[in-house]
């Protein structure tokens, strides 16, 4: 089945992990940061600045170039094209997105899987604020149109208020204040570690690499740490630790 904007559950490495637990996840992969000319990651620094504690330096260690994007230039070109369409031809983009979601739902249910969707594979757009008109009816967001379908994402934007069917996991990038506030607000928080601990900040650490599915269910838990093991070269690891993006195995918070 051909999709215009979304990727099929079997073609994305992360989404493929969800199949074993009965879920299909469709990813929307836009061009990260400001690569398209539009910044889809408002909390990301365009330039590395260790002194800036208000924005993340995650652009320099983004996993966006892993997988097919590192092999085929056409993959990144497609992401840029989709991102420009989102900003420059919003109505057309939304229509294609709705059609893709409808196709995905039908396909998954026919195959006995639960359909889920990640609209921010490499972006951090506040989809809860993206309103539109479809078939002469106004919608606050895509989640209102598909109210019985679950969407999920990671985000570095703190204090977001999202619909019940849009579950977000806060993605830690070094700001301790945001980290503690999001945990206090009851969210799960994803943290990259050099070596996964069992607990962190008195919260249980769940191995987030086993599945990409970030729903508050038995295999994730609620108000816990989603531990992700750092993936990359030693040089990138050291940069990530320096920038506060990754927690080193000898971090004092782990030792104590």
Backbone as numpy.savetxt, mean C-alpha at the origin, in Angstrom:
# Nx Ny Nz CAx CAy CAz Cx Cy Cz
-8.83 -12.75 -18.63 -9.68 -11.56 -18.63 -8.79 -10.31 -18.63
-9.03 -9.41 -19.57 -8.20 -8.23 -19.74 -8.66 -7.07 -18.86
-7.71 -6.49 -18.13 -8.00 -5.33 -17.29 -7.24 -4.12 -17.83
-7.88 -2.96 -17.78 -7.27 -1.74 -18.31 -6.35 -1.07 -17.29
-6.70 -1.15 -16.01 -5.93 -0.46 -14.97 -5.37 -1.40 -13.91
-6.11 -2.42 -13.56 -5.71 -3.31 -12.46 -4.87 -4.48 -12.96
-4.11 -5.05 -12.05 -3.35 -6.26 -12.36 -4.10 -7.47 -11.81
-4.02 -8.58 -12.51 -4.69 -9.79 -12.05 -3.98 -10.37 -10.82
-4.72 -11.06 -9.96 -4.13 -11.61 -8.72 -2.94 -12.52 -8.93
-2.88 -13.17 -10.08 -1.79 -14.14 -10.32 -0.53 -13.50 -10.90
-0.62 -12.25 -11.34 0.53 -11.62 -11.99 1.39 -10.81 -11.03
0.85 -10.47 -9.88 1.60 -9.68 -8.90 2.12 -10.61 -7.81
3.41 -10.53 -7.52 4.05 -11.43 -6.55 3.38 -11.34 -5.18
3.11 -10.13 -4.71 2.50 -9.97 -3.39 1.06 -10.47 -3.38
0.32 -10.12 -4.43 -1.08 -10.54 -4.50 -1.19 -12.05 -4.60
-0.23 -12.66 -5.25 -0.24 -14.11 -5.45 -0.23 -14.87 -4.13
0.38 -14.26 -3.08 0.43 -14.89 -1.77 -0.95 -15.04 -1.14
-1.87 -14.16 -1.53 -3.20 -14.17 -0.92 -4.08 -15.31 -1.43
-3.70 -15.86 -2.57 -4.51 -16.92 -3.18 -4.59 -18.15 -2.27
-3.49 -18.45 -1.60 -3.46 -19.64 -0.73 -4.43 -19.57 0.43
-4.85 -18.36 0.79 -5.80 -18.22 1.91 -7.19 -17.82 1.42
-7.43 -18.02 0.12 -8.77 -17.86 -0.41 -9.16 -16.47 -0.89
-8.18 -15.60 -1.10 -8.48 -14.25 -1.54 -7.83 -13.94 -2.89
-8.52 -13.18 -3.69 -7.96 -12.58 -4.89 -7.76 -11.10 -4.59
-6.58 -10.57 -4.89 -6.33 -9.15 -4.70 -5.87 -8.53 -6.01
-6.56 -7.47 -6.39 -6.26 -6.75 -7.62 -5.54 -5.45 -7.26
-4.36 -5.23 -7.84 -3.55 -4.06 -7.53 -3.73 -2.98 -8.60
-3.76 -1.73 -8.16 -3.65 -0.59 -9.05 -2.25 -0.01 -8.85
-1.41 -0.17 -9.84 -0.01 0.26 -9.73 0.21 1.55 -10.50
0.28 2.66 -9.77 0.60 3.95 -10.36 2.09 4.22 -10.22
2.57 5.24 -10.93 3.99 5.61 -10.86 4.24 6.31 -9.53
5.22 5.84 -8.77 5.45 6.34 -7.41 5.98 7.78 -7.39
5.88 8.38 -6.21 6.41 9.72 -5.96 5.94 10.69 -7.05
6.86 11.48 -7.62 6.49 12.45 -8.65 7.00 12.05 -10.03
7.22 10.76 -10.23 7.80 10.26 -11.47 6.97 10.64 -12.70
5.67 10.72 -12.53 4.78 11.03 -13.65 4.61 12.53 -13.87
5.16 13.34 -12.95 4.91 14.77 -12.98 3.87 15.17 -11.96
3.24 14.17 -11.37 2.26 14.38 -10.29 2.72 13.58 -9.07
2.73 14.23 -7.92 3.20 13.55 -6.71 2.08 12.76 -6.05
2.15 11.45 -6.15 1.11 10.58 -5.58 1.47 10.12 -4.16
2.62 10.57 -3.67 3.09 10.19 -2.34 3.38 11.47 -1.54
2.35 12.11 -0.98 2.52 13.41 -0.33 3.46 13.41 0.87
3.69 12.25 1.49 4.58 12.20 2.65 6.02 11.86 2.28
6.29 11.75 0.99 7.64 11.34 0.56 8.47 12.54 0.12
9.71 12.56 0.58 10.67 13.55 0.13 11.08 13.25 -1.30
11.20 14.27 -2.12 11.72 14.08 -3.46 13.25 13.97 -3.42
13.84 14.59 -2.42 15.29 14.53 -2.22 15.56 13.99 -0.82
16.65 13.24 -0.67 16.99 12.68 0.63 17.44 13.79 1.56
16.78 13.93 2.69 17.13 14.94 3.68 16.94 14.35 5.07
18.01 13.78 5.65 17.91 13.14 6.96 17.42 14.07 8.06
17.55 15.40 7.84 17.16 16.36 8.86 15.67 16.68 8.82
15.00 16.26 7.76 13.58 16.54 7.61 12.77 15.43 8.26
12.17 15.72 9.42 11.41 14.71 10.13 9.91 14.82 9.87
9.55 15.63 8.87 8.14 15.77 8.51 7.78 14.97 7.27
8.80 14.60 6.49 8.58 13.83 5.28 9.49 12.62 5.27
9.01 11.55 4.64 9.79 10.32 4.55 10.77 10.36 3.39
11.91 9.70 3.57 12.88 9.55 2.48 12.68 8.23 1.74
11.47 7.70 1.80 11.21 6.37 1.26 11.37 6.27 -0.25
11.33 7.40 -0.96 11.46 7.35 -2.42 12.77 6.70 -2.84
13.82 6.92 -2.04 15.14 6.40 -2.40 15.25 4.90 -2.21
14.38 4.31 -1.40 14.44 2.86 -1.15 13.13 2.17 -1.54
12.33 2.84 -2.35 11.04 2.31 -2.75 11.20 1.00 -3.51
10.31 0.05 -3.22 10.38 -1.27 -3.87 9.77 -1.24 -5.27
9.42 -0.05 -5.75 8.74 0.07 -7.02 9.55 -0.50 -8.19
10.87 -0.50 -8.05 11.70 -1.00 -9.14 12.01 -2.49 -9.01
11.42 -3.15 -8.03 11.56 -4.59 -7.94 10.63 -5.27 -8.94
10.86 -6.53 -9.20 9.97 -7.28 -10.08 10.07 -6.87 -11.53
8.92 -6.90 -12.23 8.88 -6.67 -13.67 9.36 -5.27 -14.05
9.14 -4.29 -13.16 9.53 -2.91 -13.48 11.04 -2.77 -13.65
11.80 -3.68 -13.02 13.25 -3.64 -13.13 13.74 -4.29 -14.42
12.84 -5.03 -15.06 13.21 -5.78 -16.27 12.66 -5.13 -17.53
11.38 -4.73 -17.46 10.71 -4.21 -18.65 10.39 -2.72 -18.48
10.95 -1.89 -19.35 10.70 -0.45 -19.29 9.23 -0.13 -19.55
8.56 -1.00 -20.28 7.16 -0.79 -20.61 6.27 -0.77 -19.37
6.69 -1.49 -18.31 5.89 -1.54 -17.08 5.81 -0.16 -16.44
6.96 0.51 -16.32 6.96 1.84 -15.72 6.25 2.85 -16.61
6.39 2.71 -17.92 5.70 3.61 -18.84 4.19 3.48 -18.68
3.72 2.25 -18.48 2.29 2.02 -18.29 1.81 2.66 -16.99
2.63 2.58 -15.95 2.26 3.19 -14.66 2.19 4.70 -14.78
3.13 5.28 -15.51 3.13 6.73 -15.72 1.89 7.14 -16.51
1.56 6.37 -17.53 0.40 6.67 -18.35 -0.89 6.63 -17.52
-1.01 5.63 -16.67 -2.21 5.51 -15.81 -2.28 6.66 -14.82
-1.14 7.06 -14.27 -1.11 8.15 -13.29 -1.53 9.46 -13.93
-1.03 9.72 -15.13 -1.41 10.94 -15.83 -2.90 10.94 -16.15
-3.42 9.78 -16.50 -4.86 9.69 -16.77 -5.68 10.01 -15.53
-5.21 9.53 -14.36 -5.93 9.81 -13.12 -6.07 11.30 -12.89
-5.02 12.07 -13.17 -5.04 13.51 -12.91 -5.60 14.32 -14.06
-5.42 13.86 -15.28 -5.78 14.66 -16.44 -7.10 14.24 -17.10
-7.49 12.99 -16.90 -8.74 12.48 -17.47 -9.48 11.67 -16.41
-9.81 12.35 -15.32 -10.37 11.68 -14.15 -11.64 10.89 -14.46
-12.54 11.47 -15.21 -13.81 10.77 -15.50 -13.56 9.46 -16.24
-12.69 9.51 -17.24 -12.38 8.30 -18.00 -11.69 7.27 -17.12
-10.78 7.74 -16.27 -10.06 6.86 -15.37 -11.03 6.13 -14.44
-11.94 6.86 -13.84 -12.90 6.27 -12.89 -13.79 5.24 -13.58
-14.22 5.54 -14.79 -15.05 4.58 -15.52 -14.31 3.28 -15.78
-13.04 3.39 -16.17 -12.23 2.19 -16.41 -11.99 1.43 -15.11
-11.77 2.17 -14.03 -11.54 1.53 -12.73 -12.78 0.78 -12.28
-13.94 1.38 -12.41 -15.19 0.73 -12.02 -15.40 -0.54 -12.84
-15.17 -0.45 -14.12 -15.34 -1.61 -15.00 -14.39 -2.73 -14.61
-13.13 -2.38 -14.29 -12.15 -3.38 -13.86 -12.56 -4.04 -12.56
-13.04 -3.24 -11.61 -13.46 -3.79 -10.31 -14.63 -4.74 -10.50
-15.58 -4.35 -11.34 -16.72 -5.21 -11.61 -16.28 -6.54 -12.23
-15.34 -6.48 -13.17 -14.81 -7.69 -13.79 -14.12 -8.57 -12.76
-13.31 -7.93 -11.89 -12.58 -8.67 -10.88 -13.50 -9.38 -9.90
-14.53 -8.69 -9.46 -15.49 -9.27 -8.53 -16.15 -10.51 -9.15
-16.62 -10.35 -10.37 -17.29 -11.46 -11.06 -16.36 -12.65 -11.25
-15.13 -12.36 -11.68 -14.16 -13.42 -11.93 -13.81 -14.18 -10.65
-13.55 -13.45 -9.57 -13.16 -14.08 -8.30 -14.28 -14.92 -7.72
-15.48 -14.38 -7.70 -16.61 -15.11 -7.14 -16.90 -16.38 -7.94
-16.75 -16.29 -9.24 -16.98 -17.47 -10.09 -15.96 -18.57 -9.80
-14.78 -18.18 -9.35 -13.71 -19.14 -9.07 -13.66 -19.54 -7.59
-14.57 -18.99 -6.80 -14.64 -19.36 -5.38 -13.70 -18.58 -4.48
-13.25 -17.39 -4.93 -12.35 -16.57 -4.13 -13.05 -15.29 -3.67
-12.56 -14.73 -2.57 -13.06 -13.45 -2.07 -12.28 -12.34 -2.75
-12.96 -11.42 -3.45 -12.25 -10.34 -4.13 -11.87 -9.19 -3.20
-10.64 -8.73 -3.28 -10.17 -7.57 -2.54 -9.36 -6.70 -3.50
-9.17 -5.43 -3.11 -8.51 -4.49 -4.01 -7.55 -3.58 -3.25
-6.36 -3.37 -3.85 -5.37 -2.40 -3.34 -5.19 -1.33 -4.40
-5.66 -0.13 -4.13 -5.59 0.96 -5.11 -4.30 1.76 -4.99
-3.55 1.54 -3.93 -2.27 2.23 -3.73 -1.13 1.22 -3.64
-0.82 0.57 -4.75 0.28 -0.38 -4.73 1.60 0.35 -4.48
1.81 1.49 -5.15 3.05 2.27 -4.99 2.76 3.74 -4.78
1.50 4.07 -4.52 1.09 5.45 -4.32 0.48 5.60 -2.94
0.09 6.82 -2.59 -0.55 7.06 -1.29 -1.65 8.10 -1.45
-2.53 7.83 -2.38 -3.65 8.73 -2.66 -4.76 8.50 -1.63
-5.35 9.57 -1.16 -6.46 9.46 -0.20 -7.74 9.19 -0.99
-7.95 7.93 -1.31 -9.08 7.55 -2.13 -10.43 7.85 -1.48
-10.44 7.96 -0.17 -11.69 8.28 0.51 -12.19 9.68 0.15
-11.29 10.52 -0.41 -11.67 11.88 -0.80 -11.88 12.04 -2.30
-11.75 10.97 -3.06 -11.90 11.04 -4.52 -13.37 10.79 -4.87
-14.11 11.88 -5.06 -15.53 11.76 -5.39 -15.74 11.80 -6.90
-16.88 11.30 -7.34 -17.14 11.24 -8.78 -18.63 11.04 -9.02
-19.00 11.17 -10.29 -20.37 10.92 -10.71 -20.36 9.73 -11.66
-21.25 8.78 -11.40 -21.32 7.57 -12.23 -22.78 7.22 -12.46
-23.14 7.13 -13.72 -24.52 6.84 -14.13 -25.51 7.80 -13.44
-25.16 9.09 -13.52 -25.99 10.19 -13.03 -26.18 10.20 -11.50
-25.31 9.52 -10.80 -25.37 9.51 -9.34 -24.02 9.92 -8.77
-24.06 10.77 -7.75 -22.82 11.25 -7.13 -22.38 10.30 -6.02
-21.08 10.01 -5.99 -20.50 9.14 -4.97 -19.37 9.86 -4.25
-19.30 9.66 -2.94 -18.23 10.26 -2.15 -16.88 9.66 -2.52
-16.91 8.36 -2.84 -15.68 7.64 -3.17 -16.04 6.27 -3.76
-15.01 5.56 -4.20 -15.21 4.25 -4.82 -15.74 3.22 -3.82
-15.46 3.45 -2.54 -15.88 2.50 -1.50 -17.38 2.56 -1.26
-17.98 3.72 -1.54 -19.43 3.85 -1.41 -20.14 3.08 -2.52
-19.57 3.11 -3.72 -20.16 2.39 -4.84 -20.08 0.88 -4.64
-18.93 0.42 -4.10 -18.73 -1.01 -3.85 -18.70 -1.25 -2.34
-19.80 -0.96 -1.70 -19.86 -0.98 -0.23 -19.73 -2.37 0.39
-19.96 -3.41 -0.41 -19.88 -4.77 0.13 -18.56 -5.46 -0.24
-17.62 -4.69 -0.79 -16.31 -5.21 -1.18 -15.23 -4.58 -0.30
-14.22 -5.38 0.06 -13.15 -4.88 0.93 -11.95 -4.38 0.12
-11.50 -3.19 0.48 -10.30 -2.60 -0.07 -9.30 -2.43 1.08
-8.02 -2.48 0.77 -7.02 -2.23 1.80 -5.77 -1.60 1.20
-4.99 -0.93 2.03 -3.78 -0.25 1.57 -2.84 0.02 2.74
-1.60 0.32 2.39 -0.65 0.91 3.33 -0.72 2.42 3.15
-0.38 3.17 4.20 -0.33 4.62 4.08 0.70 5.21 5.03
1.33 6.29 4.61 2.22 7.05 5.47 1.55 8.34 5.95
0.32 8.55 5.53 -0.43 9.74 5.92 -1.13 9.46 7.25
-0.82 10.22 8.30 -1.43 9.95 9.61 -2.85 10.50 9.72
-3.57 9.97 10.69 -4.89 10.48 11.08 -5.93 10.43 9.95
-5.89 9.38 9.16 -6.89 9.25 8.10 -8.17 8.64 8.65
-9.29 9.10 8.12 -10.60 8.56 8.48 -11.18 7.89 7.24
-11.25 6.59 7.27 -11.66 5.85 6.08 -12.95 5.06 6.32
-13.68 4.74 5.25 -14.89 3.92 5.38 -14.56 2.53 5.93
-15.55 1.85 6.44 -15.34 0.55 7.06 -14.79 -0.49 6.09
-15.13 -0.37 4.83 -14.67 -1.37 3.86 -13.34 -0.97 3.21
-12.67 0.04 3.78 -11.33 0.42 3.32 -10.39 0.39 4.51
-9.70 -0.72 4.67 -8.81 -0.90 5.82 -7.40 -0.46 5.46
-6.85 0.42 6.28 -5.50 0.91 6.03 -4.55 0.50 7.16
-3.32 0.25 6.78 -2.26 -0.06 7.73 -1.24 1.08 7.65
-0.97 1.70 8.78 -0.01 2.79 8.77 1.39 2.25 8.51
2.12 2.88 7.62 3.46 2.43 7.25 4.51 3.34 7.89
5.23 2.80 8.86 6.22 3.58 9.61 7.41 3.95 8.74
7.84 5.22 8.85 8.99 5.68 8.07 10.03 6.43 8.91
9.83 6.41 10.22 10.81 7.05 11.08 10.23 8.07 12.04
8.99 8.49 11.84 8.37 9.47 12.72 7.74 8.75 13.91
8.40 8.81 15.05 7.96 8.09 16.24 6.62 8.60 16.76
6.39 9.90 16.63 5.13 10.48 17.11 3.95 9.91 16.33
4.07 9.86 15.01 3.00 9.29 14.19 2.79 7.81 14.52
3.90 7.10 14.70 3.83 5.68 15.01 3.00 5.43 16.27
3.31 6.13 17.34 2.62 5.94 18.61 1.16 6.39 18.54
0.91 7.47 17.79 -0.47 7.95 17.65 -1.35 6.96 16.89
-0.78 6.38 15.82 -1.57 5.43 15.02 -1.85 4.15 15.81
-0.88 3.71 16.60 -1.11 2.55 17.47 -2.18 2.89 18.52
-2.11 4.09 19.03 -3.09 4.54 20.01 -4.49 4.60 19.40
-4.54 4.94 18.10 -5.82 5.02 17.39 -6.36 3.65 17.01
-5.60 2.60 17.31 -6.09 1.25 17.06 -5.70 0.64 15.74
-4.86 1.33 14.97 -4.46 0.80 13.68 -3.35 -0.23 13.82
-3.23 -1.07 12.81 -2.03 -1.88 12.66 -0.96 -1.00 12.02
0.29 -1.24 12.39 1.39 -0.44 11.85 2.43 -1.36 11.23
2.77 -1.11 9.99 3.79 -1.89 9.30 5.15 -1.26 9.54
6.11 -2.09 9.94 7.47 -1.62 10.19 8.45 -2.56 9.52
9.44 -1.99 8.86 10.49 -2.78 8.22 11.59 -3.02 9.23
11.99 -4.27 9.39 13.04 -4.64 10.33 14.20 -5.32 9.60
15.39 -5.13 10.16 16.53 -5.90 9.65 16.33 -7.37 9.99
15.81 -7.62 11.19 15.49 -8.97 11.65 14.19 -8.89 12.44
13.22 -9.71 12.10 11.91 -9.62 12.73 11.96 -10.02 14.20
11.48 -9.16 15.11 11.37 -9.53 16.52 10.00 -10.14 16.80
9.78 -10.64 18.00 8.49 -11.20 18.37 7.53 -10.10 18.84
8.11 -9.08 19.48 7.32 -7.94 19.93 8.09 -6.66 19.67
7.37 -5.56 19.61 8.00 -4.24 19.46 7.06 -3.21 20.06
7.59 -2.37 20.95 6.78 -1.38 21.66 5.60 -2.04 22.38
5.87 -3.20 22.94 4.86 -3.98 23.69 3.69 -4.44 22.82
3.91 -4.50 21.52 2.90 -4.98 20.59 3.41 -6.25 19.90
2.50 -7.17 19.65 2.85 -8.39 18.94 3.27 -8.05 17.52
4.34 -8.71 17.04 4.80 -8.52 15.67 4.34 -9.70 14.82
3.55 -9.42 13.79 3.06 -10.43 12.86 3.93 -10.41 11.62
4.28 -11.57 11.13 5.10 -11.66 9.92 4.28 -11.22 8.70
4.52 -10.00 8.25 3.75 -9.45 7.15 4.17 -9.95 5.78
5.24 -10.74 5.73 5.71 -11.26 4.44 5.00 -12.55 4.05
4.28 -13.16 4.99 3.59 -14.41 4.68 2.43 -14.18 3.73
1.76 -13.06 3.88 0.65 -12.71 3.00 0.61 -11.20 2.88
0.11 -10.70 1.76 -0.03 -9.26 1.59 -1.33 -8.75 2.18
-2.25 -9.64 2.47 -3.58 -9.25 2.92 -3.50 -8.51 4.25
-3.89 -7.26 4.27 -3.80 -6.46 5.49 -5.18 -6.16 6.04
-5.86 -7.21 6.44 -7.17 -7.09 7.05 -7.09 -7.50 8.50
-7.89 -6.89 9.35 -7.87 -7.21 10.77 -8.61 -8.51 11.04
-8.01 -9.60 10.58 -8.60 -10.90 10.80 -7.59 -11.78 11.52
-7.90 -13.05 11.71 -7.10 -13.92 12.56 -5.63 -14.00 12.16
-5.32 -13.95 10.88 -3.93 -14.09 10.46 -3.17 -12.77 10.53
-3.82 -11.67 10.89 -3.13 -10.40 11.09 -3.24 -9.92 12.53
-4.46 -9.97 13.06 -4.68 -9.42 14.39 -5.03 -7.95 14.29
-5.36 -7.36 15.40 -5.74 -5.95 15.43 -4.83 -5.18 16.36
-4.48 -3.96 15.95 -3.63 -3.08 16.74 -2.30 -3.76 17.07
-1.66 -4.27 16.04 -0.37 -4.94 16.21 0.63 -4.39 15.19
1.84 -4.91 15.26 2.89 -4.51 14.33 2.97 -5.53 13.20
2.89 -5.05 11.97 3.07 -5.90 10.80 4.56 -5.83 10.43
5.29 -6.86 10.77 6.74 -6.86 10.54 7.09 -7.26 9.12
7.88 -6.44 8.46 8.34 -6.72 7.10 9.87 -6.76 7.10
10.44 -7.83 6.62 11.89 -7.94 6.60 12.45 -7.11 5.45
13.51 -6.36 5.74 14.11 -5.52 4.70 14.62 -6.37 3.55
14.35 -5.89 2.34 14.78 -6.60 1.14 15.62 -5.65 0.29
16.85 -6.04 0.05 17.74 -5.19 -0.74 19.18 -5.41 -0.36
20.05 -4.65 -0.98 21.49 -4.78 -0.73 21.86 -4.26 0.65
23.05 -4.61 1.11 23.52 -4.14 2.40 23.66 -2.63 2.42
24.07 -2.06 1.28 24.21 -0.60 1.20 22.85 0.08 1.38
21.82 -0.48 0.73 20.47 0.09 0.88 19.94 -0.13 2.28
20.33 -1.25 2.89 19.92 -1.52 4.27 20.46 -0.45 5.19
21.74 -0.14 5.07 22.37 0.87 5.92 21.74 2.24 5.70
21.43 2.56 4.44 20.76 3.83 4.14 19.38 3.88 4.79
18.67 2.77 4.73 17.32 2.71 5.29 17.34 2.85 6.80
18.32 2.24 7.45 18.46 2.37 8.90 18.80 3.81 9.28
19.71 4.42 8.50 20.12 5.80 8.76 18.95 6.76 8.61
18.10 6.50 7.64 16.96 7.38 7.38 15.78 7.12 8.30
15.86 6.05 9.12 14.78 5.73 10.04 13.69 4.90 9.43
13.88 4.47 8.19 12.88 3.67 7.48 12.88 2.22 7.97
14.04 1.73 8.39 14.19 0.34 8.82 14.75 0.30 10.24
14.26 -0.65 11.06 14.73 -0.81 12.42 15.88 -1.83 12.44
17.06 -1.39 12.90 18.22 -2.28 12.94 18.06 -3.35 14.01
18.71 -4.47 13.82 18.59 -5.58 14.77 19.19 -5.26 16.14
20.07 -4.26 16.19 20.66 -3.84 17.47 20.03 -2.56 18.01
18.84 -2.22 17.49 18.12 -1.03 17.97 17.82 -1.16 19.47
18.02 -0.11 20.20 17.86 -0.13 21.67 16.42 -0.49 22.07
15.44 -0.12 21.24 14.05 -0.45 21.58 13.82 -1.94 21.55
14.61 -2.65 20.71 14.51 -4.12 20.66 15.25 -4.76 21.82
16.41 -4.20 22.13 17.23 -4.75 23.20 16.56 -4.60 24.55
15.93 -3.43 24.74 15.30 -3.18 26.03 13.92 -3.82 26.11
